[in-house]
């Protein structure tokens, strides 16, 4: 699979402050190879009515992706995950990650 886009990975530290977990400021970590695309999905709101929406997906190389402390920036816009990252396997090994994105 050819990953033809580039996406920036921004990370923040999670630390404890007065008994609560607090997320620090996001800082640039590195640039990753990726594929960013849109997919039309069906979301039923009420019986008999269908709503089709565009969902943004990002395919990344295998990595330890932490949705809580990581954000992705593509073409100047920062995104967060819309659900857990999906691990895709091939021949018993992790081949890539698919992350559904939404505006941060």
DSSP file (Angstrom, degrees, kcal/mol; ACC not computed):
  #  RESIDUE AA STRUCTURE BP1 BP2  ACC     N-H-->O    O-->H-N    N-H-->O    O-->H-N    TCO  KAPPA ALPHA  PHI   PSI    X-CA   Y-CA   Z-CA
    1    1 A X              0   0    0      0, 0.0     2,-0.6     0, 0.0     0, 0.0   0.000 360.0 360.0 360.0 131.2    0.0    0.0    0.0
    2    2 A X        -     0   0    0      2,-0.0     2,-0.8     0, 0.0    32,-0.0  -0.823 360.0-154.4 -94.1 125.2    1.3    3.4   -1.0
    3    3 A X        +     0   0    0     -2,-0.6    32,-0.2     1,-0.1    31,-0.1  -0.879  20.3 172.0 -97.9 108.5    0.8    6.1    1.6
    4    4 A X        +     0   0    0     -2,-0.8    31,-0.2    29,-0.1     2,-0.2   0.576  49.0  71.3-100.9 -11.9    0.8    9.3   -0.5
    5    5 A X  E     -A   34   0A   0     29,-3.2    29,-2.5    69,-0.0     2,-0.4  -0.559  67.6-137.8 -99.1 167.8   -0.3   12.0    2.0
    6    6 A X  E     -A   33   0A   0     27,-0.2     2,-0.4    -2,-0.2    69,-0.3  -0.988  19.8-177.2-124.6 138.8    1.6   13.5    4.9
    7    7 A X  E     -A   32   0A   0     25,-2.5    25,-3.4    -2,-0.4     2,-0.4  -0.987  22.3-125.9-135.9 143.6    0.0   14.2    8.2
    8    8 A X  E     -AB  31  73A   0     65,-2.8    65,-2.4    -2,-0.4     2,-0.6  -0.722  15.3-144.5 -93.2 138.7    1.5   15.8   11.3
    9    9 A X  E     -AB  30  72A   0     21,-3.1    20,-2.9    -2,-0.4    21,-1.2  -0.902  15.9-171.4-102.4 123.6    1.3   14.1   14.7
   10   10 A X  E     -AB  28  71A   0     61,-3.0    61,-2.8    -2,-0.6     2,-0.3  -0.953   6.9-170.6-115.2 133.2    0.8   16.4   17.7
   11   11 A X  E     -AB  27  70A   0     16,-2.5    16,-2.9    -2,-0.4     2,-0.3  -0.874   9.7-165.9-125.6 156.6    1.2   15.0   21.2
   12   12 A X        -     0   0    0     57,-2.0     2,-0.3    -2,-0.3    14,-0.1  -0.964  24.5-115.4-135.8 153.6    0.5   16.2   24.8
   13   13 A X        -     0   0    0     12,-0.4    11,-3.1    -2,-0.3     2,-0.6  -0.697  18.7-142.3 -91.1 143.6    1.5   14.9   28.1
   14   14 A X  E     +H   23   0B   0     -2,-0.3     2,-0.3     9,-0.2     9,-0.2  -0.919  31.2 167.8-103.6 121.5   -1.0   13.6   30.6
   15   15 A X  E     -H   22   0B   0      7,-2.7     7,-3.5    -2,-0.6     2,-0.4  -0.930  35.0-111.4-136.6 160.0   -0.2   14.5   34.2
   16   16 A X  E     +H   21   0B   0     -2,-0.3     2,-0.4     5,-0.2     5,-0.2  -0.754  30.9 177.7 -94.8 131.8   -1.9   14.5   37.5
   17   17 A X  E >  S-H   20   0B   0      3,-3.4     3,-1.6    -2,-0.4    -2,-0.0  -0.953  71.1 -21.5-137.0 115.3   -2.8   17.8   39.2
   18   18 A X  T 3  S-     0   0    0     -2,-0.4     3,-0.1     1,-0.3    -1,-0.1   0.873 128.0 -48.7  53.5  42.9   -4.6   17.9   42.5
   19   19 A X  T 3  S+     0   0    0      1,-0.2     2,-0.4     0, 0.0    -1,-0.3   0.451 120.7 101.5  82.0   0.1   -6.0   14.4   42.1
   20   20 A X  E <  S-H   17   0B   0     -3,-1.6    -3,-3.4    -5,-0.0     2,-0.5  -0.910  73.5-119.9-118.1 146.7   -7.3   15.0   38.5
   21   21 A X  E     -H   16   0B   0     -2,-0.4     2,-0.4    -5,-0.2    -5,-0.2  -0.735  34.5-170.3 -84.4 127.6   -5.7   14.0   35.2
   22   22 A X  E     -H   15   0B   0     -7,-3.5    -7,-2.7    -2,-0.5     2,-0.5  -0.938  18.3-134.8-123.1 140.1   -4.9   17.1   33.1
   23   23 A X  E     -H   14   0B   0     -2,-0.4    -9,-0.2    -9,-0.2     3,-0.1  -0.837  23.1-144.3 -95.7 125.4   -3.8   17.2   29.4
   24   24 A X        -     0   0    0    -11,-3.1     2,-0.1    -2,-0.5    -1,-0.1  -0.044  39.8 -61.6 -76.6-175.9   -0.9   19.6   28.7
   25   25 A X        -     0   0    0      1,-0.1   -12,-0.4   -13,-0.1     2,-0.3  -0.376  56.1-110.2 -70.2 148.3   -0.5   21.7   25.6
   26   26 A X        -     0   0    0    -14,-0.1     2,-0.3    -3,-0.1   -14,-0.2  -0.617  36.6-171.9 -81.0 135.8   -0.1   19.9   22.3
   27   27 A X  E     -A   11   0A   0    -16,-2.9   -16,-2.5    -2,-0.3     2,-0.1  -0.947  32.8 -95.2-128.0 148.6    3.3   20.0   20.6
   28   28 A X  E     +A   10   0A   0     -2,-0.3   -18,-0.2   -18,-0.2     3,-0.1  -0.399  41.5 172.8 -62.1 132.5    4.5   18.9   17.2
   29   29 A X  E     -     0   0A   0    -20,-2.9     2,-0.3     1,-0.4   -19,-0.2   0.811  51.6 -48.7-106.0 -60.2    6.0   15.4   17.3
   30   30 A X  E     -A    9   0A   0    -21,-1.2   -21,-3.1   -23,-0.0     2,-0.4  -0.979  49.2 -95.0-168.1 170.8    6.7   14.3   13.8
   31   31 A X  E     -A    8   0A   0     -2,-0.3     2,-0.3   -23,-0.2   -23,-0.2  -0.852  38.7-162.7-100.6 135.3    5.4   14.0   10.2
   32   32 A X  E     -A    7   0A   0    -25,-3.4   -25,-2.5    -2,-0.4     2,-0.3  -0.856  21.9-116.5-117.3 150.8    3.8   10.7    9.2
   33   33 A X  E     +A    6   0A   0     -2,-0.3    28,-0.7   -27,-0.2     2,-0.3  -0.680  52.1 151.1 -79.3 140.8    3.0    9.1    5.9
   34   34 A X  E     -AC   5  60A   0    -29,-2.5   -29,-3.2    -2,-0.3     2,-0.4  -0.955  45.4-125.0-157.8 170.3   -0.7    8.6    5.5
   35   35 A X  E     - C   0  59A   0     24,-1.5    24,-2.8    -2,-0.3     2,-0.5  -0.998  25.0-166.7-123.8 125.5   -3.7    8.3    3.2
   36   36 A X  E     + C   0  58A   0     -2,-0.4     2,-0.3    22,-0.2    22,-0.2  -0.957  20.5 152.3-114.8 128.8   -6.6   10.6    4.0
   37   37 A X  E     - C   0  57A   0     20,-2.4    20,-3.1    -2,-0.5     2,-0.3  -0.933  37.3-117.7-148.2 169.2   -9.9   10.0    2.3
   38   38 A X  E     - C   0  56A   0     -2,-0.3     2,-0.4    18,-0.2    18,-0.2  -0.862  21.8-168.1-112.5 148.6  -13.7   10.5    2.7
   39   39 A X  E     - C   0  55A   0     16,-2.6    16,-3.3    -2,-0.3     2,-0.5  -1.000  20.4-129.8-137.1 134.4  -16.3    7.8    2.9
   40   40 A X  E     - C   0  54A   0     -2,-0.4     2,-0.3    14,-0.2    14,-0.2  -0.736  33.0-178.0 -84.8 125.6  -20.1    8.1    2.7
   41   41 A X  E     - C   0  53A   0     12,-2.9    12,-2.5    -2,-0.5     2,-0.5  -0.902  24.7-122.5-125.3 154.3  -21.8    6.3    5.6
   42   42 A X  E     - C   0  52A   0     -2,-0.3     2,-0.5    10,-0.2    10,-0.2  -0.829  24.4-178.8 -98.3 126.3  -25.4    5.8    6.5
   43   43 A X  E     - C   0  51A   0      8,-3.3     8,-1.0    -2,-0.5     2,-0.4  -0.949  17.7-147.2-125.4 111.2  -26.6    7.0    9.9
   44   44 A X  E     + C   0  50A   0     -2,-0.5     6,-0.2     6,-0.2     3,-0.1  -0.629  19.0 176.8 -78.4 126.7  -30.3    6.3   10.6
   45   45 A X  E    S+     0   0A   0      4,-0.8     2,-0.3    -2,-0.4    -1,-0.2   0.838  70.9   3.1 -96.7 -42.8  -31.8    9.0   12.8
   46   46 A X  E >  S- C   0  49A   0      3,-0.7     3,-2.2     0, 0.0    -1,-0.4  -0.967  96.0 -79.6-138.5 155.1  -35.4    7.7   12.8
   47   47 A X  T 3  S+     0   0    0     -2,-0.3     3,-0.1     1,-0.3     0, 0.0  -0.306 117.7  17.0 -57.2 131.6  -37.0    4.6   11.4
   48   48 A X  T 3  S+     0   0    0      1,-0.2     2,-0.5    -2,-0.0    -1,-0.3   0.336 108.5  92.6  89.3  -7.1  -37.7    5.0    7.7
   49   49 A X  E <   -C   46   0A   0     -3,-2.2    -4,-0.8     2,-0.0    -3,-0.7  -0.979  56.4-162.9-123.3 128.1  -35.3    8.0    7.3
   50   50 A X  E     -C   44   0A   0     -2,-0.5     2,-0.5    -6,-0.2    -6,-0.2  -0.879   2.9-162.6-110.3 141.0  -31.7    7.6    6.3
   51   51 A X  E     -C   43   0A   0     -8,-1.0    -8,-3.3    -2,-0.4     2,-0.5  -0.986   7.2-157.1-122.1 121.3  -29.1   10.3    6.7
   52   52 A X  E     +C   42   0A   0     -2,-0.5     2,-0.3   -10,-0.2   -10,-0.2  -0.865  16.7 178.2-101.4 130.1  -25.9   10.0    4.7
   53   53 A X  E     -C   41   0A   0    -12,-2.5   -12,-2.9    -2,-0.5     2,-0.5  -0.902  30.4-115.1-128.4 156.5  -22.8   11.7    6.0
   54   54 A X  E     -C   40   0A   0     -2,-0.3     2,-0.4   -14,-0.2   -14,-0.2  -0.809  29.2-164.0 -91.2 127.2  -19.2   12.0    4.9
   55   55 A X  E     -C   39   0A   0    -16,-3.3   -16,-2.6    -2,-0.5     2,-0.5  -0.931  13.1-136.3-112.1 137.2  -16.7   10.5    7.3
   56   56 A X  E     -CD  38 101A   0     45,-0.7    45,-3.2    -2,-0.4     2,-0.4  -0.802  22.1-169.1 -94.8 127.5  -13.0   11.2    7.1
   57   57 A X  E     -CD  37 100A   0    -20,-3.1   -20,-2.4    -2,-0.5     2,-0.4  -0.896   8.4-162.2-117.0 146.5  -10.6    8.3    7.4
   58   58 A X  E     -CD  36  99A   0     41,-2.1    41,-3.0    -2,-0.4     2,-0.5  -0.996   6.2-155.1-127.8 126.7   -6.9    8.3    7.9
   59   59 A X  E     -CD  35  98A   0    -24,-2.8   -24,-1.5    -2,-0.4     2,-0.3  -0.900  21.4-177.6-102.3 125.4   -4.7    5.3    7.2
   60   60 A X  E     -CD  34  97A   0     37,-2.6    37,-2.3    -2,-0.5   -26,-0.2  -0.826  31.5 -99.6-121.3 157.3   -1.4    5.3    9.1
   61   61 A X        -     0   0    0    -28,-0.7    35,-0.2    -2,-0.3    34,-0.1  -0.321  65.5 -72.2 -63.3 158.2    1.6    3.1    9.3
   62   62 A X  S    S+     0   0    0     33,-0.5     2,-0.3    32,-0.2    -1,-0.2  -0.329  77.4 137.2 -57.1 131.5    1.7    0.7   12.3
   63   63 A X        -     0   0    0     -3,-0.1     2,-1.2     2,-0.0    -3,-0.1  -0.966  64.4 -89.0-163.4 167.6    2.3    2.7   15.5
   64   64 A X        -     0   0    0     -2,-0.3     2,-0.6     2,-0.0    -2,-0.0  -0.766  49.8-170.0 -87.2  95.9    1.1    3.0   19.1
   65   65 A X        -     0   0    0     -2,-1.2     2,-0.7     5,-0.0    20,-0.2  -0.807   9.7-167.5 -95.0 119.2   -1.7    5.5   18.6
   66   66 A X    >>  -     0   0    0     -2,-0.6     4,-1.2     1,-0.1     3,-0.6  -0.903   5.7-163.3-106.6 105.0   -3.1    7.0   21.8
   67   67 A X  T 34 S+     0   0    0     -2,-0.7    14,-0.3     1,-0.2    -1,-0.1   0.749  86.1  57.1 -61.3 -24.0   -6.4    8.8   21.0
   68   68 A X  T 34 S+     0   0    0      1,-0.2    -1,-0.2    -3,-0.1    -3,-0.0   0.878 118.8  26.2 -76.1 -37.0   -6.3   10.7   24.3
   69   69 A X  T <4 S+     0   0    0     -3,-0.6   -57,-2.0   -58,-0.0     2,-0.4   0.365 111.1  74.6-110.7   4.7   -2.9   12.3   24.0
   70   70 A X  E  <  -B   11   0A   0     -4,-1.2     2,-0.3   -59,-0.2    11,-0.3  -0.936  48.9-177.5-124.2 144.3   -2.5   12.5   20.2
   71   71 A X  E     -B   10   0A   0    -61,-2.8   -61,-3.0    -2,-0.4     2,-0.4  -0.950  17.8-139.0-130.9 152.9   -4.0   14.8   17.5
   72   72 A X  E     -BE   9  79A   0      7,-2.2     7,-3.7    -2,-0.3     2,-0.5  -0.935   9.7-159.0-114.9 137.2   -3.5   14.7   13.8
   73   73 A X  E     +BE   8  78A   0    -65,-2.4   -65,-2.8    -2,-0.4     2,-0.4  -0.969  12.9 176.8-119.1 122.7   -3.1   17.8   11.6
   74   74 A X  E >   - E   0  77A   0      3,-2.4     3,-1.8    -2,-0.5   -67,-0.1  -0.992  69.7 -13.1-129.1 126.5   -3.8   17.6    7.9
   75   75 A X  T 3  S-     0   0    0     -2,-0.4    -1,-0.1   -69,-0.3     3,-0.1   0.860 129.8 -51.5  50.9  42.4   -3.6   20.6    5.5
   76   76 A X  T 3  S+     0   0    0      1,-0.2     2,-0.4    -3,-0.0    -1,-0.3   0.414 115.5 109.5  83.3  -1.6   -3.6   23.0    8.5
   77   77 A X  E <   -E   74   0A   0     -3,-1.8    -3,-2.4    26,-0.0     2,-0.4  -0.916  62.1-135.5-112.0 134.0   -6.6   21.6   10.3
   78   78 A X  E     -E   73   0A   0     -2,-0.4    26,-2.1    -5,-0.2     2,-0.3  -0.722  25.1-173.3 -90.1 134.0   -6.3   19.7   13.6
   79   79 A X  E     -EF  72 103A   0     -7,-3.7    -7,-2.2    -2,-0.4     2,-0.3  -0.891  12.0-159.8-124.3 153.1   -8.4   16.5   13.9
   80   80 A X  E     - F   0 102A   0     22,-2.8    22,-2.3    -2,-0.3     2,-0.1  -0.788  39.3 -82.1-120.6 170.3   -9.1   14.1   16.7
   81   81 A X  E     - F   0 101A   0    -11,-0.3     2,-0.5   -14,-0.3    20,-0.3  -0.431  23.9-151.1 -77.1 148.8  -10.3   10.5   16.5
   82   82 A X  S    S-     0   0    0     18,-3.5     2,-0.2    -2,-0.1    18,-0.1  -0.707  77.5 -20.1-114.0  74.8  -14.0    9.7   16.0
   83   83 A X  S    S-     0   0    0     -2,-0.5    17,-0.1    16,-0.1    -1,-0.1  -0.443 105.7 -39.8 108.3 172.0  -14.0    6.3   17.7
   84   84 A X        -     0   0    0     -2,-0.2    16,-0.3     1,-0.1     2,-0.1  -0.359  68.0 -98.6 -70.6 149.0  -11.2    3.9   18.5
   85   85 A X        -     0   0    0    -20,-0.2     2,-0.6    14,-0.1    14,-0.2  -0.422  36.9-130.9 -63.6 140.8   -8.4    3.3   16.0
   86   86 A X  E     -G   98   0A   0     12,-3.0    12,-2.5    -2,-0.1     2,-0.5  -0.858  12.4-144.3-100.0 122.0   -8.9    0.2   14.0
   87   87 A X  E     -G   97   0A   0     -2,-0.6     2,-0.5    10,-0.2    10,-0.2  -0.738  12.8-156.4 -86.0 125.1   -6.0   -2.2   13.7
   88   88 A X  E     -G   96   0A   0      8,-2.8     7,-3.2    -2,-0.5     8,-1.4  -0.906   9.6-157.6-107.0 126.8   -5.8   -3.9   10.3
   89   89 A X  E     -G   94   0A   0     -2,-0.5     2,-0.3     5,-0.3     5,-0.2  -0.700  13.6-175.3-104.7 152.7   -3.9   -7.2   10.1
   90   90 A X  E >  S-G   93   0A   0      3,-2.7     3,-1.5    -2,-0.3    -2,-0.0  -0.924  75.9 -14.0-146.7 123.0   -2.3   -9.0    7.2
   91   91 A X  T 3  S-     0   0    0     -2,-0.3     3,-0.1     1,-0.3    -2,-0.0   0.855 129.2 -51.7  53.6  40.2   -0.7  -12.5    7.6
   92   92 A X  T 3  S+     0   0    0      1,-0.2     2,-0.3     0, 0.0    -1,-0.3   0.507 120.1  96.7  81.8   5.1   -0.8  -12.3   11.4
   93   93 A X  E <  S- G   0  90A   0     -3,-1.5    -3,-2.7     0, 0.0     2,-0.4  -0.907  84.9 -96.1-125.7 154.4    1.0   -8.9   11.6
   94   94 A X  E     + G   0  89A   0     -2,-0.3    -5,-0.3    -5,-0.2   -32,-0.2  -0.553  39.8 177.5 -68.5 122.7   -0.3   -5.3   12.0
   95   95 A X  E     -     0   0A   0     -7,-3.2   -33,-0.5    -2,-0.4     2,-0.3   0.866  57.4 -32.9 -94.8 -46.8   -0.4   -3.9    8.5
   96   96 A X  E     - G   0  88A   0     -8,-1.4    -8,-2.8   -35,-0.2    -1,-0.4  -0.975  53.3-112.8-163.3 171.2   -1.8   -0.4    9.2
   97   97 A X  E     -DG  60  87A   0    -37,-2.3   -37,-2.6    -2,-0.3     2,-0.5  -0.913  17.1-153.8-112.2 141.9   -4.2    1.6   11.4
   98   98 A X  E     -DG  59  86A   0    -12,-2.5   -12,-3.0    -2,-0.4     2,-0.5  -0.980  14.0-172.5-115.0 122.9   -7.4    3.2   10.2
   99   99 A X  E     -D   58   0A   0    -41,-3.0   -41,-2.1    -2,-0.5     2,-0.4  -0.963  17.5-142.7-118.5 120.3   -8.5    6.3   12.3
  100  100 A X  E     -D   57   0A   0     -2,-0.5   -18,-3.5   -16,-0.3     2,-0.3  -0.687  29.4-150.8 -77.3 131.2  -11.8    8.0   11.7
  101  101 A X  E     +DF  56  81A   0    -45,-3.2   -45,-0.7    -2,-0.4     2,-0.3  -0.747  22.8 174.2-110.9 152.6  -11.3   11.7   12.1
  102  102 A X  E     - F   0  80A   0    -22,-2.3   -22,-2.8    -2,-0.3   -47,-0.0  -0.957  47.5 -77.9-143.8 160.9  -13.4   14.7   13.3
  103  103 A X  E       F   0  79A   0     -2,-0.3   -24,-0.2   -24,-0.2   -26,-0.0  -0.330 360.0 360.0 -60.2 137.0  -12.6   18.3   13.9
  104  104 A X              0   0    0    -26,-2.1    -1,-0.2    -2,-0.0   -25,-0.1   0.473 360.0 360.0 -79.9 360.0  -10.8   18.8   17.2
